[in-house]
Amino acid sequence: MDDDEIVERWKKNHEPWSIAVREGRIQSRVLATDAAIVDAVLKRSPANVIDIGCGEGWLVRRLVSCGIDVLGVDVVAELIEKARLQMTGRYQLLSYEQLAAHGHAESFDVCVCNFSLLGEMVTKHLLAAVPALLNPQGALIVQTLHPWVACGDWPYRDGWRPGSWLGIDGAFSEPPPWYFRTIESWMQLIANAGLSVEALLEPINPETLKPASLILVVSLPALPASRKP
């Protein structure tokens, strides 16, 4: 399992995934996580947003409908094509590696990663590039699987895990793997990137009453106040 395998599996599953998102077939998203990430972004009152790993563009479209200028980027060309067909928002075919290595011509009030940080080293490199993408007072908002729930019967430690389409109806092929991180590991990764956690949110699934996800609201550390003479 590695970062490249994630991309290849998403390329093979772009069609059933797009259908599942458009038709609301992912119950946890319908019940909790879609609204949670939208609310987290809107609370920042951003003028512009970059959706990193935008997929077929549902979050871009939702935020554009709220009057925000949104750029969606993704490495899967088929997903970017599907997003552009909706005629809402701006989209760019761009890999995480390219974004990490070269940054972007624009800067943003919010960088959002909605269940899109699935790799190991590529996530580390991308987070290190985030400070250069943010406007002053900007924030990175990450929604990911909640480690306590997603861990299952596996040991609670970082490592690659097999993916699953369990609970999502569709003609999927083999799912992409993903890299599991503990909450402590997420905190360390963020600190190593020169960022600080402003808020840690845990949207609750109203049916299971367990965390549906983990949302990390991350920003640049505040500059120390200058000393008065």
Disulfide bonds with the S-S distance in Angstrom:
none
